[in-house]
Amino acid sequence: MLKETADINENFMQVTSPIQFIKEYYYVLIGALFVLLTILNYFLAIIPVQYSGYLLLVAFTSFTIIYDVNKNVKVKAYLCMAIPYIILILIIFANGNDLWHKVLNWEMSRGIIFNLNSFFNNIPFNDGSFARVFQTSWLTSYMKMVYNTGFVLAVLVPLFRAAMAIDFKKMLKYTLSAHVFQVFIITPFYIVFYLQEVWFVHGKLDPLTRHLNPTQTLETTLNCFPSMHTSIAFAMFLLVIRERNKVFKWVWGFYCLSVIYSTMYLEIHWVIDVFGGLLLGYLTVKLVDFLIAKTEVLFPEKIKNLFFKKDNPVIFEE
């Protein structure tokens, strides 16, 4: 850490022009810009002030890549890969909800194969009641926030950080380990097993206060086993703890674990759902690690040299 700090200080002293400063410390400028936007939004209310937290989150994430910028990459070649890939991922997120509802409608039209409601409800402590021993208004508000944002934000923030750090390999690992692969793995479980959310099976009010009509309730409370909120968040946690920056590792790791805990605190998922999600997240990360490692050896040196500056580079360098 001391050596890295010394290297940063030495690089800073070598900066001789504004353009060179921008090239070296673009992430600091982006972070500062979003802090400024947050301050301006507080006074001008360009977007709802409650969304200012997202602006600060971008700023925080930008500041944390200071030791993680991959300087061995040719930027133009990287942008040719990264920009189309980011657009593809954003298209998937933008259209994913509509596609998922089509899957739900098809699923409900096929009838129930295995109804797990009674079975899961009769397993002691499977409703996650231990997660609700301590409840306060501020904790409930926090849990609602992380649950409502965790399905997408848990992925987008590390993706943004990897993109800013000029690290295409990390971009692939974060996105492939999340929805891109997990949807295909988890859908057969949802087709075979019919399981509804804890609060619904117990006949309670929706803890998220979503004001669902009967049709929406049926769609929303389906597909609990395994918990995809858990599998996504745990996969991101396993990748985040590999990061070098301790601040980002602790903050975003805690957020991912909070998403998992929220599924039980809010009476959404059963304990077995959560364990199933943990296993799915772990296996998906290992699958992506394996596939990327195998794919790297397929790139000849001439292709690698198009993207990297040094001799004998490793494709998609960490």
N, C-alpha and C positions, 0 to 999 in steps of 0.2 A: 504493500500500500504506500509506504514511504517513497519507494522507487517510482511508482506511478505518479505520485504527487510532484516529485522532483522533475520528472519528464514533462509534466504539464507546465510547470513553472518555467522550465527551459524553453519549451515551445512558445510560451507566451512572450518571453523576452526576445525571441527571434522574429516575432511578427513585425514587419516593417511598413505595412500599408493597410488601409481600411479593407481593400479587397482581400488581402491575405488573411486579415482578421476574420472576415465573414466566412471564408473557406474553412478556416481552422475551428471557429467557434460558432458556427451557424445555429447549433442546438441551443446555445445560451441566448442568442438573439431571439429565437422562436419562443423560448420560455418567457423571456422578458416581454415579448409582444403580447402573449396571452395574459400575463399579469396586468399589463396596461389595458387590455380589452376588458378584463374583469372589473377594473376600477372605473373605466368609462361606462360600462354597462350598469354599474351601481347607480350612477347619476342619470344616465340617459334611458335606461331600461329598453335597450334595443331588442333584447330577448328577455323573457321572464327572468327576473332576478334570481329565482331559485335554481335556474340552470347555470348560474355562474360557477357552481362547483365543477362542472364539466370543463370550463375554461381553465380553472386552476389545476385540474387534473392533467390537462395537456401540458401546462407549464411545468408542473412537478415532474412529469414523465420526461420532458425534454431535458431538464436539469440533471437527471440521473444517468444520462448516457455518457457523461464526461470521460469515463475510462473505457468505454465499450465501442467507440467508433472504429469500424474496420477500415483502416487506411490502406490495406493491401488491394483494394478493389478499384478498378477503373470505373469512375462515376458514370460516364455516359453509357457504358455497357450495362452497368447495374440498373440504371433508370429504364433502359429498354426492357429489362426483365421485370423490375419491380412495379412500374406504373401499370402495365396491363394486368399483372397479377392482383394488385390492390383493387383495380376496377372490377375484376372478376369476383373477388371476395365480397365487395360491396354490393354487387348485383345479386349474389347468392343471399346475403342478409336481407336485402330489400324485398326479394321475392319469396324468401323462405317461408314466411307466415302463410301466404296464399297457398303455396304448394303443400304445406303441412295440413291445412284445413281440408284439402282435397283428399289427402291420405286418411284423415280422420273420418270424413264422410264415407269413403270406401270401406274403412274398417268397421264402422257402425252398421253398414248395410249387409255385412257378411254374417252378423250374429255373433254370439258369445261362444268361445271355444272352452276356455278355462276361466271361471269366475273365482278370483282369489279373495274377494271382499271378506267373506265369513272366516275363511282360513287365517288370513293375516290378522283379522280383528281378534281372534281367539288366542293368539300367541302372546304370552305375558311380556309387557314392556315394549312390544313391537310398535306401539303408537307413539313412541318417543316422549312419553310423559316426563321422563327425567330431564329432558331438555327445557322443560317449562317450570322447573322448580323455582327458579328465580326469574321474575317477570316485572318489568317496570315500563312506564310509558316511553322513556327515551330508548330503551333497548328494543322495544317492539317497533318503534319508528325506524331504528337502524336496521332491524331485521327485514322490515318491509322494503326498505330502500335497496338493500343488497340483493334480496330475492328478485325484485322487479327489474333490476339492472344486470344481475349477474349472468344471465343466460347469454348476453351479447357482449357486455362491457368487459367481462373477464377475459375475453379473447381480443377485442379491439385495442385495448390499451397496450398489451404486450406486442401486438402486431404493429401498432404505430411506433412503439419504441424500437423494435427491430428494424423497421423501415428507416427511421431516423439514424440508426447506428450503421446503416449501409450493410446489413447482414441478411442476405436473402435466405440463407440456410435456416436461420431462426424464424423468419417469416413463414417458411414452409412448415417447420415443426409446429409452430403455434396453431396455424390454421388447419393443417391436415389432422392434427391430434384432437381438434375440436369438432365442429359440426360436419366438416367435409367428409370425414371417415365415419364418425360416430352415428350419423343419421342412418347410414346403410347397415351398420352393425346392430343398432338398437331396434329398428323398425320390426324385424321378425318377432321380437319379444312382445311388442305392443299389439301385433296382430293375433298372437296366440293367447296372451294373458290379459284378462279383463280385471283391472284393479283401479279403484277410485281413491281420491284423496281422503286423508284421515278425517278431517272435519266433516266431510260429506257423509261418510259411512257412520260417523257418530251423531249425525243429525244436528250439527251446530251451524252457526252463521259463518259465512266466508270470512276468515281472518284478514284477508286482503281487501275486503269491502269493494269487490269488483262490480257489484250491481248486475249480476249476470241473469239473463232470462233463462227459462228452462233448457232451451236448446244449447245455449252457450255454456250452461252449467254442465250438461252432459259431455260436451266436447272438452271443456277445460279440466274436468276432474278425472278424465280417463288417463290411461297410459302412465301409471306410476312406477311400474316395475320393468327395468331399474330406473332410478332417478337420473334423468339426463342433466338436470341442474347440477347434480353431484358429479356426474362423470365429466362434464365440461369443466367445472371449477377445479376438480382434482387433477385433471390432465394439465390445466394451466398452472396449478400449484407445483406439480412435479417439474415443469419446465422453468418456472420462475425461480425456484430455489437453486437452479444451475447458474443464474446470473451472477456476475461479479459484484455489482453494486449492492452493498448491504442494505441501504435505505430502501431501494425499490424492492429488493427481495423480501424484506420484512413487511413493508406496507402492503404490497400487492399479494404476498403470500397470506397475510392476515385477512385481506379482503376475500380471497378465494375460499379460505376455510370458513369465513363468516357465511358465505353463500351456502355451503354445505350444512352448516348448523341451522341456518334459517329455515331449511326445508322441514326440519323436525320442530323447531320452535313455533313455527306458524301452522303446525298440524297439516302440512301438505303431504309429506312423504312418510312412509313407514320405515322403521329401522332397517329392515331387510332391503328395501328399495335403495337406501343409502349405501349399504354394503355392496349391493349389486353395482351401483354407480361408481363406487371406489374401484372395484375390480375392472369395470369397463374402461374407466379413465386410465388406469395403470396399463392395461393391455394395449390400449390404443397408442399411448406414448411409446411403448416398446415396439409396436408394429411399425410406427413411423420412423423410429430410430433405425430399425433394421432395414427398411426399404430405402431410406436415404443413404445409409452406409453402402448398401449394395449398388445403388444408382451411381454413386460417386466414381466407382471404378470403370464405368462405361464411357466416361468422357476422356478422349485422347488429349495429349498435351497441347496440341494446336488449338483445341477448343478452350481449354483452361486458360491459355495465354491471352485469349481475347478478353477475359474478364479480370485477370489478376496481374499485378505489377511485378511481383517477384518471380524468380526462377522456381520451377517445380512447385507450383501452388497447389493447394487442396481446394477442390471445387466447393462452392458454398461455404467458405471458411467461417469457423466459429469466431 
